[in-house]
Structures are given as C-alpha cells and as structure tokens.
Amino acid sequence: MKHLSALLRTVALVLLCTLISTAQTVSVVIQNATIIDGTGKASFRGDVRIKGGKIERIGKIKPSKMDEVIDATGLVLAPGFIDIHNHSESGLLSEGAAANQVSQGITTILVGPDGGSPWPIAEYLGKLEGKIAPNVGAFIGHAEVRTQVMKQDTRRTATPEEVAAMAKLVEQAMQEGAFGLSSGLEYDTGFMASIEEMIELARAAARHKGIYMSHIRDEEEGFRAAMEEAIRIGKEARLPVQLSHIKMGNRNVWGKSAEAIQLIEAAKKAGQDVTADAYPYTAWASTITVLVPSRKHEDRVEVEKGLNNVGGADKVLITSHAANRSYEMKNMAQISAEKGISPIDLYIEIVKNGGAGVVCNSMSEEDVKAFYTRPWVMVSSDGGIGGRHPRGTGTFPRVLGRFVRESKWLSLESAIHKMSAMPAARLGMKDRGIIKKGMNADLVLFDPNTVIDNATFAQPQNLATGIKAVMVNGTKVWDGLKPTGAMPGSVLKR
Ligand SMILES: [Zn+2]
C-alpha cells in the first residue's frame, strides 16, 4: 500500500514536470510588429513574447534559442476579435475548427443571441470542451426559457407563475456561466412578452452580474418605443443594456439614426450603461415574416406595404425555403416573374408553406456609418458557421478593409478597439481583449494594406484574405490560408 502511493506520487510528479516543461518550451516571439493593443491608443512598433498561453512580455525582445520567431514586419498585431453576437451554436458542435470564424481574426465567440440559445448552457458548453479552436461563451435566450416553460403555447402573455419559472431557468443558466440574458422580441416566441416579464427575467441575470442584450421589438417605424423599452428594462433591473445589431431597418426610417443616437446618448447621460453592436452591411437577414410587423400575413394591403417599405420585391433574397428549394438564392421579384404571379401572392404562398429565410437589402449606408462612428458601438457579425449572409464570413475584415482603409470612417486603432477591448469590457472579461502582459494570448496578425472580405451575397462562404495568423491562448489556429487543426479554445464563463 505504501509502495503503491509512493509510485503514484512519482508518476504524478513526472506528469507534472512534463506538463511544465511543455509549457515552458512553447514560447513564441512575434518581432517587428505594428502593435495595436486594443485600448484605442496609438499603434507602436515592438515585439511580443508568448509563453504558457499568455502574453509574457512586450517591448524590444532578443529571442533565445528556445523561441519560435515570427517576423511581423509590415503587419499589425492586435488582440483577437471578440464577436458578441454570433449564431455558431450548432456550427461549433460540428466544426470546432470554425474556419470562417478564425479566418476573420475571431478568437472568442458568444453564442445564444436574439433570444435563441442552447439549453442547458452547462451541457452545451461541456460538449465543446477541448474540441474548439476559438473560445466560446454563451448567453441564455429569452425565447428558449419561454419555450421551456410554456412549450408551444408562447403566443400569449405569460402568467406570473410562468414568469417565476422562467426566472429560475435564467438563474440556473447564469450559475452555469451565461454572460447575460438575450432577447429577440421581434420574433414570434418573444413578441408577446410584456415588459414586466422582461424586467423580472433581467433581474435574474443582474443578480449574477449579467447583461441584457436585445434584438429589440421593432427596428423600423417603431424603433423609438422599442429602444426605450430596452433601456427601461436595464434601468429597472439595474443591469447594462446591449442593443443588438443596431440599425434603421427600412426606407421609412432612413436618416433617423440621429434620433436613435440622441435617445441612447440621453440615457447614457442620465447614468445608464447602454452600448450597441452593428454588422457592416446594409442588408439584414432574418425570417420572411418580419416584413409584415402587423403579423397579418394574408392581408394583401399589409403585405404590399411590407414589400414597399424595403424598396420592393427585388430587395428580398430568399436564402432558405424548405418547401421549395428552387426559390433559394433568387429574389422575390425574379421568382414571381418566373411563376407569373404577383410578389404579394408569392409572399402569402411562402408563409403558408412554412416561411423562409431572407436577406433584405433595405438599409442606408449613411445610417450604418452614423452608428459605426459612435464610441459606444462595437463590431459584431450576427453571423456564424454556415450562414447564408456574407456577414458570417466577412464582418471583421470588411470593417478593416472598407470602413478603415477605403472609406476612412474610422482609425485602425478605433476599429480594433471596437473588436476587442470594447466587447471584452462589455462582457466583463478581464483577461482578454487587450495586448498586455499577463493577458491570455488571443492574437491576430494581419496586413492592413490588403485585409479584405471576399464573401458576397451569391457566395457568402468565400473566406477573407489578409489575416496572416490567429492565435488562441497562445496556440496558432489559423496559418493565413487554413485552420491549423489545433483546438486550444476555452469554454468561457461569466
Ligand atoms: Zn437579431
């Protein structure tokens, strides 16, 4: 017995030594980089040493024989990008390497936005442990807990007992590591929720220092009331508010970004913590039924109004329609011309046959710019693995290539800040999002003169170019052309 325990002790000691020595030998020095640290401060030339998954030193570094050296002359070294609004929850289970994510420089993905999340959170995160290239964290979705409690019967207000039961589930998810409560009040499952229900559930998230992140009830004519609702939920439940993919959704509200900005900045001035994120496209992607907010999907007048509001049937691209795959990747004007029916009849037919996924080009670039240049708006993709909108594959390089280099809307430092330190602070992450000694080595190396998105509406999966290397927790996951196959991503908990 004594011998056995001595033997075990020896084995444990040998194992421990092996672990330590592996960690010690894996050190990398990135030399001659233009470092943009994520804080928004001006770039500077320097070297960074990475050891044991962390940033060990920044400055002028003379590499030792033990160091692997990466020459970064002419390249920018930035903190890995953190995507606060990402729909890769099922994609990560089937493709942990997440090629179209890490190829953009994304090192941390937050899943579960818009009210839709995995359940239970702990079980989902457990399945990813050791099998993912990027880090992953989750939100608990309002529609998910609503469905858990109310089953299929969600198109009504919830009883106080049901709200209490939902709050318990939010509480559980927060204990399991969720970063906050997400909602998608424009969607059917969440639409009938009262503000009282939302405040009650947000309180459960607030008790565990979570945030309230919302795809608000209306992103078009009713945006003002919808934003006010989100802000009031944050105020009464005493937690920070994140407005998801802030936008002016159709032509009737073009130019009203100024009004939205005023409303949010007034709330901030009054002491409330409100921020937002945005994807860099003038087209949104959703379900076809959001075109008719009155939800009278067979009312010809309402359907006509809905199509006019976005600029006509040619602006609506059908990306998925299970009942008739031949409609996919054609716009509604094309399909109705081919069938010899009106776009109104086509809409009614599609909704009757189970609905469709659509990409709708109905925003103005001026509004996108107005939001993007506010200091409280960060970058998010609203995309993910396998999505049908180019934002899933192009978002971060698109901001760097088009908004920074070509249009000069933003400085490179400010764009990087919106992709790293700003979302990290919003999520309460203290060990990522900045290039600083002791931080986890989530890093992206890119060429600021060439970085660009290549994903288009016709080919949304085309990978970006110009991202030369991506590291997660000190291990390279993207080599500039393909994933390395390493799975160093951590499961992150609030
Ligand atoms: Zn959304």
Residues whose N, C-alpha, C, O or C-beta is under 5 A from the ligand:
A	BS01	ZN	D114 H215
